[in-house]
Amino acid sequence: MLELQQSDLHSAFGDPVLGSISFLNEIMSRYPDAISFAPGAPHLAFLDDLDVARHVDTWIAHQVAERALSREQARSLLYEYGPSRGLINELVADALRRDHGIEAGPDAVVVTVGAQEAMLLTLHALCARPGDLLAVVDPCFVGIRGAARLLNVPVVCVDEAEDGVDVDALRAQCRAARSQGGRIRALYVSPDYSNPSGSLTSLAARRRLLALAEQEDLLLLEDGAYGFTAPPGEEIPPLKALDTEGRVVYLGTFAKVCLPGTRVGYVVADQAIRTDDGSQRLLADELAVSKSMVTVNTSPICQAVVGGMLLEHGGSLKALAQRKSELYRRNLALLLDALDRHLPPEAGQAPGVSWSRPAGGFFVRMRLPMSADTALLETSASQHGVLWTPMSHFYASGKGDNELRLSCSYLEPDRIEEGTARLAGFLRQEVASGRPSGTGPAPPCR
């Protein structure tokens, strides 16, 4: 039987970043009875009354009314491949304009197979020359690093500041890259309760970042997955809504506000491109062409489900997400309250343990006085029945050895309480045991 050599395959195979998500699935399958704070998954309660057929019928009725199609013609759109650009572009563009102040027409929208495809297509288009680099906020979502690795795009790390990206560090990285004959082409940033750190970029920091993008001639890839969880009245406009110079490519997903099984995401790319013959196209046009060679199109049936759900909420993303955002903020508050009660800092039961206090999003970031590595996770799962995610998976710089991520998005209140009690007992025991930290100097970015 033929045996292939890994050295003959793409160099990304075997890179730990590509195995991060599989790692979590694997360890959860080995400890099915453990309470898991590991996956940032949507809550299943919203799927109990899901009526896929009704949502599809809603979308079909909209096509009949808006496009003067017969019901048969509208239904047939669901059975064909469909345009690579998508079928629900107008609904997406209208919702973004209404709810977030993002002024981009449907021709600037490409509907993708999740936000992951949007990342891959955008990086493929933008990082085209040798020496083109992608900057990421450290830590960051592993999906963007995985996409960059598959495309052989080198990654540059930029630390977080107190209120967002360390703009001065990013400026220094841009200038260092130019001095070496390269250029930072884009920065990936998730300004609203980011995965994994839960950090929020302030309005002032967003304006500074946009100004720097103009000064240093780079694009911002804005991941807007968690903005809908902001407390009422505390929403901050997306970078894309503040952008007046065309510096922001907006990446979105319906996984959290609709349902993850549809795998429907989108990218808003309204940047103008001057072609060799002097004509002008949008970046979205190029992304749609590339998509036709990757996934051909996003499932029309899945788009109809999402489109129907959006229409049934008045075409508003905020209305669609309201119940979900309330539940996620409730769960976050329950987790933070449980941590305060089971690990009260004043009691000194687990010295050196601290955690963040985000107002939205899915994630709490915890720091430990020991290494939060795979061995510690195995102990936590096997002896205490509680799972979490090592933060080292999210650091492109190799940092984060002493940090873990907690997610409570898909858990019920009683499981959050019990899981926190188990976690607290585990941490008290480990701190008391004097387990060594295992930390050392961080390796350079790859």
C-alpha positions as CSV (number, residue, x, y, z in Angstrom):
1,M,0.0,0.0,0.0
2,L,1.3,3.5,-0.9
3,E,2.7,5.4,2.0
4,L,3.1,9.2,1.6
5,Q,5.8,11.1,3.4
6,Q,4.7,14.1,5.4
7,S,7.7,16.0,4.0
8,D,6.1,15.7,0.5
9,L,2.9,17.4,1.7
10,H,2.0,20.9,2.6
11,S,4.2,22.2,5.4
12,A,1.2,23.2,7.4
13,F,0.3,19.6,8.1
14,G,1.5,18.7,11.6
15,D,1.5,22.4,12.7
16,P,-0.3,22.5,16.2
17,V,-2.4,25.5,15.1
18,L,-4.3,23.3,12.7
19,G,-5.1,20.7,15.4
20,S,-6.3,23.1,18.1
21,I,-10.0,22.7,17.4
22,S,-9.7,18.9,16.9
23,F,-7.8,18.7,20.2
24,L,-10.8,20.2,22.1
25,N,-13.2,17.8,20.4
26,E,-11.0,14.8,21.2
27,I,-10.6,15.5,24.9
28,M,-14.3,16.2,25.3
29,S,-15.1,12.9,23.7
30,R,-12.8,11.1,26.2
31,Y,-14.5,12.8,29.2
32,P,-18.2,12.9,28.3
33,D,-19.3,13.3,31.9
34,A,-17.1,16.2,32.6
35,I,-18.6,19.7,32.7
36,S,-17.0,21.6,29.9
37,F,-16.1,25.2,29.9
38,A,-14.1,24.6,26.7
39,P,-16.2,25.2,23.5
40,G,-17.5,28.6,22.6
41,A,-20.7,27.0,21.3
42,P,-24.1,28.6,21.0
43,H,-26.8,27.6,23.5
44,L,-29.0,24.7,22.3
45,A,-32.2,26.1,23.9
46,F,-32.8,28.3,20.9
47,L,-33.0,25.3,18.6
48,D,-35.9,23.7,20.5
49,D,-38.6,25.5,18.6
50,L,-36.6,25.8,15.4
51,D,-38.9,25.4,12.3
52,V,-36.6,25.1,9.3
53,A,-39.5,24.6,6.9
54,R,-41.2,27.8,8.1
55,H,-38.0,29.9,7.8
56,V,-37.5,28.6,4.2
57,D,-41.2,29.4,3.3
58,T,-40.7,32.9,4.8
59,W,-37.7,33.5,2.5
60,I,-39.6,32.1,-0.5
61,A,-42.6,34.3,0.1
62,H,-40.2,37.3,0.3
63,Q,-38.7,36.4,-3.1
64,V,-42.2,36.1,-4.6
65,A,-43.2,39.6,-3.2
66,E,-39.9,41.4,-3.9
67,R,-38.8,39.9,-7.2
68,A,-42.1,39.1,-8.8
69,L,-41.2,35.4,-9.0
70,S,-43.7,32.6,-8.9
71,R,-43.5,30.3,-5.9
72,E,-42.1,27.6,-8.1
73,Q,-39.4,29.8,-9.5
74,A,-38.4,31.0,-6.0
75,R,-38.3,27.4,-4.7
76,S,-36.2,26.3,-7.6
77,L,-33.5,28.7,-6.5
78,L,-32.9,26.5,-3.5
79,Y,-32.3,23.4,-5.7
80,E,-29.6,24.9,-7.9
81,Y,-26.0,25.8,-7.2
82,G,-26.8,29.4,-7.0
83,P,-24.5,32.4,-7.5
84,S,-21.1,32.4,-5.7
85,R,-21.8,35.8,-4.3
86,G,-24.9,34.6,-2.5
87,L,-28.7,34.8,-2.4
88,I,-29.3,36.9,0.8
89,N,-26.9,39.7,0.1
90,E,-29.6,42.4,0.2
91,L,-30.9,41.2,3.5
92,V,-27.4,41.2,5.0
93,A,-26.6,44.6,3.7
94,D,-29.9,46.1,4.9
95,A,-29.4,44.6,8.4
96,L,-25.9,45.9,8.7
97,R,-26.9,49.4,7.7
98,R,-30.0,49.4,9.9
99,D,-28.4,47.9,13.0
100,H,-24.7,48.9,12.8
101,G,-24.5,51.9,10.5
102,I,-22.4,50.0,8.0
103,E,-23.1,51.6,4.6
104,A,-22.3,49.0,2.0
105,G,-24.5,47.8,-0.8
106,P,-25.4,44.1,-1.5
107,D,-22.8,44.0,-4.3
108,A,-20.1,44.5,-1.6
109,V,-21.3,41.4,0.3
110,V,-20.2,37.8,-0.4
111,V,-22.0,35.1,1.5
112,T,-19.6,32.4,2.6
113,V,-19.4,29.0,4.2
114,G,-19.0,30.4,7.7
115,A,-16.7,33.2,8.7
116,Q,-13.8,30.8,8.3
117,E,-14.2,30.8,4.5
118,A,-14.4,34.6,4.6
119,M,-11.1,34.7,6.3
120,L,-9.4,32.3,3.9
121,L,-10.7,34.1,0.8
122,T,-9.8,37.5,2.1
123,L,-6.2,36.5,3.1
124,H,-5.8,34.8,-0.3
125,A,-6.7,38.0,-2.1
126,L,-4.8,40.5,0.0
127,C,-1.6,38.7,0.8
128,A,-0.5,38.0,-2.7
129,R,3.2,39.1,-2.9
130,P,6.3,37.6,-1.2
131,G,6.9,39.6,1.9
132,D,3.2,40.3,2.6
133,L,2.5,39.7,6.3
134,L,-0.6,39.3,8.5
135,A,-0.6,41.0,11.9
136,V,-2.7,39.5,14.6
137,V,-3.6,40.6,18.1
138,D,-1.9,38.2,20.5
139,P,-3.8,36.1,21.6
140,C,-6.2,35.6,18.7
141,F,-8.7,33.2,17.2
142,V,-6.9,30.1,15.9
143,G,-9.0,30.1,12.7
144,I,-7.3,33.1,11.3
145,R,-3.9,31.7,12.1
146,G,-4.8,28.4,10.5
147,A,-6.0,30.1,7.4
148,A,-2.7,32.1,7.2
149,R,-0.7,28.9,7.7
150,L,-2.5,27.1,4.9
151,L,-1.8,30.0,2.6
152,N,1.9,30.3,3.7
153,V,1.2,33.9,5.0
154,P,3.7,34.8,7.8
155,V,2.1,36.0,11.0
156,V,3.3,39.0,13.1
157,C,2.2,39.3,16.7
158,V,0.9,42.5,18.3
159,D,0.2,42.6,22.0
160,E,-3.1,43.8,23.5
161,A,-3.2,47.1,25.3
162,E,-5.6,48.0,28.1
163,D,-8.3,49.1,25.7
164,G,-7.5,47.3,22.5
165,V,-4.6,46.8,20.1
166,D,-1.3,48.2,21.2
167,V,-1.2,50.8,18.4
168,D,2.4,51.9,19.1
169,A,3.6,48.3,18.8
170,L,1.7,47.8,15.6
171,R,3.3,50.9,14.1
172,A,6.7,49.6,15.1
173,Q,6.0,46.2,13.5
174,C,4.9,47.9,10.3
175,R,8.1,49.9,10.0
176,A,10.2,46.9,10.9
177,A,8.6,44.9,8.2
178,R,9.3,47.7,5.6
179,S,12.9,48.0,6.7
180,Q,13.3,44.3,5.8
181,G,11.6,44.5,2.4
182,G,8.2,43.3,3.5
183,R,4.9,44.9,4.4
184,I,2.1,44.2,6.9
185,R,-0.8,43.9,4.6
186,A,-3.6,43.6,7.1
187,L,-4.3,43.3,10.8
188,Y,-6.9,40.8,12.0
189,V,-8.8,42.2,15.0
190,S,-12.0,41.3,16.9
191,P,-12.8,44.5,18.8
192,D,-15.9,43.3,20.6
193,Y,-15.3,40.7,23.4
194,S,-12.8,38.8,21.3
195,N,-12.2,35.1,21.2
196,P,-10.3,34.1,23.3
197,S,-9.5,37.0,25.6
198,G,-12.9,38.6,25.9
199,S,-11.3,42.0,25.4
200,L,-13.2,45.1,24.3
201,T,-11.6,47.8,22.1
202,S,-12.8,51.3,23.2
203,L,-14.1,53.9,20.8
204,A,-11.0,56.0,21.2
205,A,-8.8,53.0,20.5
206,R,-10.8,52.1,17.4
207,R,-10.3,55.6,16.1
208,R,-6.6,55.4,16.8
209,L,-6.4,52.1,15.0
210,L,-8.2,53.5,11.9
211,A,-5.8,56.4,11.8
212,L,-2.8,54.1,12.0
213,A,-4.2,51.9,9.2
214,E,-4.3,55.0,7.0
215,Q,-0.8,56.2,8.0
216,E,0.8,52.8,7.6
217,D,-1.3,51.7,4.5
218,L,-2.8,48.5,5.9
219,L,-6.2,47.0,6.0
220,L,-8.1,45.9,9.0
221,L,-9.9,42.5,9.0
222,E,-12.7,43.1,11.5
223,D,-14.3,40.0,13.0
224,G,-17.7,41.0,14.4
225,A,-18.8,37.7,15.8
226,Y,-19.5,38.8,19.4
227,G,-20.7,42.4,19.2
228,F,-24.3,41.4,19.6
229,T,-23.7,40.4,23.2
230,A,-22.9,44.0,24.4
231,P,-25.2,45.2,27.2
232,P,-27.9,47.5,26.0
233,G,-26.7,51.1,25.7
234,E,-23.0,50.0,25.8
235,E,-22.6,49.1,22.1
236,I,-19.6,50.6,20.3
237,P,-19.9,51.1,16.5
238,P,-17.9,48.6,14.5
239,L,-14.7,49.7,12.9
240,K,-16.4,49.3,9.6
241,A,-19.1,51.8,10.6
242,L,-16.4,54.3,11.6
243,D,-14.3,53.7,8.5
244,T,-14.2,56.6,6.0
245,E,-11.2,55.6,4.0
246,G,-12.1,52.0,3.0
247,R,-9.6,50.4,5.3
248,V,-11.9,47.8,6.9
249,V,-13.0,44.4,5.5
250,Y,-15.8,43.2,7.8
251,L,-16.2,39.5,8.6
252,G,-19.5,38.2,9.9
253,T,-21.2,35.0,10.9
254,F,-24.8,33.8,11.6
255,A,-23.5,30.9,13.7
256,K,-24.1,32.7,17.0
257,V,-27.3,34.7,16.2
258,C,-29.1,32.0,14.1
259,L,-27.7,28.5,14.3
260,P,-24.2,27.1,13.6
261,G,-25.4,24.1,11.5
262,T,-26.2,26.3,8.5
263,R,-22.5,27.4,8.2
264,V,-23.5,30.8,6.8
265,G,-21.1,33.7,7.1
266,Y,-20.3,36.7,5.0
267,V,-17.6,39.3,4.2
268,V,-18.2,43.0,3.4
269,A,-15.5,44.0,1.0
270,D,-16.4,47.3,-0.7
271,Q,-12.8,48.4,-1.5
272,A,-12.4,49.5,-5.1
273,I,-9.9,47.8,-7.3
274,R,-8.4,49.5,-10.4
275,T,-7.9,46.7,-13.0
276,D,-5.2,46.6,-15.7
277,D,-7.6,47.8,-18.4
278,G,-8.5,50.9,-16.3
279,S,-11.9,49.6,-15.2
280,Q,-13.0,49.4,-11.6
281,R,-14.2,46.4,-9.6
282,L,-14.9,45.8,-5.9
283,L,-12.8,43.5,-3.8
284,A,-16.0,41.5,-3.2
285,D,-16.1,40.7,-7.0
286,E,-12.6,39.1,-6.7
287,L,-13.6,37.2,-3.6
288,A,-16.7,35.8,-5.3
289,V,-14.5,34.6,-8.2
290,S,-12.2,32.9,-5.8
291,K,-15.1,31.4,-3.9
292,S,-16.3,29.8,-7.1
293,M,-13.1,27.8,-7.1
294,V,-13.2,26.8,-3.4
295,T,-16.8,26.0,-2.4
296,V,-18.6,27.1,-5.6
297,N,-21.4,28.6,-3.5
298,T,-22.9,28.6,-0.1
299,S,-25.8,26.2,0.3
300,P,-29.0,28.0,-1.0
301,I,-31.1,26.1,1.5
302,C,-29.0,27.2,4.4
303,Q,-29.1,30.8,3.2
304,A,-32.9,30.6,2.9
305,V,-33.1,29.4,6.5
306,V,-31.0,32.3,7.7
307,G,-32.8,34.7,5.4
308,G,-36.2,33.5,6.7
309,M,-35.1,33.9,10.4
310,L,-33.9,37.4,9.6
311,L,-37.1,38.4,7.9
312,E,-39.2,37.1,10.7
313,H,-37.4,39.6,13.0
314,G,-38.1,42.6,10.8
315,G,-34.8,42.2,8.9
316,S,-32.9,43.3,12.1
317,L,-29.8,41.5,13.4
318,K,-30.4,43.1,16.8
319,A,-34.0,41.8,17.0
320,L,-32.8,38.4,15.9
321,A,-30.1,38.3,18.5
322,Q,-31.9,39.9,21.4
323,R,-33.0,36.7,23.3
324,K,-29.7,35.1,22.7
325,S,-27.7,38.1,23.9
326,E,-29.7,38.2,27.1
327,L,-29.0,34.5,27.8
328,Y,-25.3,34.9,27.1
329,R,-25.0,37.9,29.4
330,R,-26.9,36.0,32.1
331,N,-24.6,33.0,31.8
332,L,-21.5,35.3,31.9
333,A,-22.8,37.0,35.1
334,L,-23.5,33.6,36.7
335,L,-20.0,32.4,35.9
336,L,-18.4,35.5,37.3
337,D,-20.6,35.4,40.4
338,A,-19.7,31.7,41.0
339,L,-16.0,32.4,40.6
340,D,-16.3,35.2,43.2
341,R,-18.0,32.9,45.7
342,H,-16.0,29.8,45.2
343,L,-12.6,31.5,44.8
344,P,-12.9,34.7,46.9
345,P,-9.6,36.6,46.6
346,E,-9.8,37.8,50.1
347,A,-9.8,34.2,51.4
348,G,-6.5,33.5,49.9
349,Q,-7.5,30.0,49.0
350,A,-5.9,30.0,45.6
351,P,-3.2,32.7,45.6
352,G,-2.1,33.8,42.2
353,V,-5.4,32.9,40.5
354,S,-7.2,35.8,38.8
355,W,-9.7,36.3,36.0
356,S,-11.1,38.9,33.7
357,R,-14.5,40.5,34.1
358,P,-16.0,41.1,30.6
359,A,-19.4,42.7,30.2
360,G,-20.2,40.6,27.1
361,G,-19.0,37.9,24.8
362,F,-18.6,34.2,25.6
363,F,-15.2,34.1,27.4
364,V,-13.5,34.7,30.7
365,R,-9.7,34.6,30.8
366,M,-8.1,33.2,33.9
367,R,-4.5,33.4,35.0
368,L,-2.8,30.8,37.1
369,P,0.4,30.5,39.2
370,M,1.2,27.3,37.3
371,S,1.4,26.1,33.7
372,A,-2.1,25.6,32.2
373,D,-0.9,22.8,29.9
374,T,-2.3,19.6,28.5
375,A,-1.1,17.6,31.6
376,L,-3.0,20.0,33.9
377,L,-6.1,19.7,31.7
378,E,-6.0,15.9,31.9
379,T,-5.8,16.1,35.7
380,S,-8.7,18.6,35.8
381,A,-10.8,16.3,33.5
382,S,-10.0,12.9,35.0
383,Q,-9.9,13.8,38.7
384,H,-12.3,16.7,39.0
385,G,-14.6,16.4,36.0
386,V,-14.2,19.8,34.6
387,L,-12.8,21.0,31.2
388,W,-11.4,24.3,30.0
389,T,-9.2,25.5,27.1
390,P,-5.4,26.2,27.5
391,M,-4.8,29.7,26.3
392,S,-1.5,28.7,24.7
393,H,-3.5,27.5,21.7
394,F,-4.4,31.1,20.9
395,Y,-1.0,32.7,21.2
396,A,0.9,33.1,18.0
397,S,3.9,34.2,20.1
398,G,4.1,31.1,22.2
399,K,3.0,32.9,25.3
400,G,0.0,32.1,27.5
401,D,1.4,29.1,29.3
402,N,-0.2,30.3,32.6
403,E,-3.6,31.1,31.2
404,L,-6.8,29.3,30.4
405,R,-10.1,30.2,28.8
406,L,-13.6,29.6,30.3
407,S,-16.7,29.6,28.1
408,C,-20.2,29.2,29.6
409,S,-22.2,30.1,26.5
410,Y,-24.0,26.8,26.0
411,L,-24.3,25.6,29.7
412,E,-27.3,25.7,31.9
413,P,-27.1,27.7,35.2
414,D,-26.8,24.6,37.4
415,R,-23.9,23.3,35.3
416,I,-22.2,26.6,35.5
417,E,-22.5,26.5,39.3
418,E,-21.4,22.9,39.6
419,G,-18.6,23.3,37.1
420,T,-17.2,26.4,38.9
421,A,-17.3,24.5,42.2
422,R,-15.3,21.7,40.6
423,L,-12.9,24.1,39.0
424,A,-12.3,26.0,42.3
425,G,-11.6,22.7,44.2
426,F,-9.2,21.7,41.5
427,L,-7.3,25.0,41.5
428,R,-7.1,25.1,45.3
429,Q,-5.6,21.6,45.3
430,E,-3.1,22.4,42.5
431,V,-2.0,25.7,44.1
432,A,-1.6,24.0,47.4
433,S,0.5,21.3,45.9
434,G,3.1,23.8,44.7
435,R,3.0,22.6,41.1
436,P,5.8,24.4,39.2
437,S,4.9,27.1,36.7
438,G,6.8,25.6,33.8
439,T,7.1,29.0,32.2
440,G,10.1,30.3,30.2
441,P,10.9,32.9,27.6
442,A,8.4,33.0,24.8
443,P,9.6,31.8,21.4
444,P,9.4,34.3,18.5
445,C,6.4,34.5,16.2
446,R,6.2,32.0,13.4
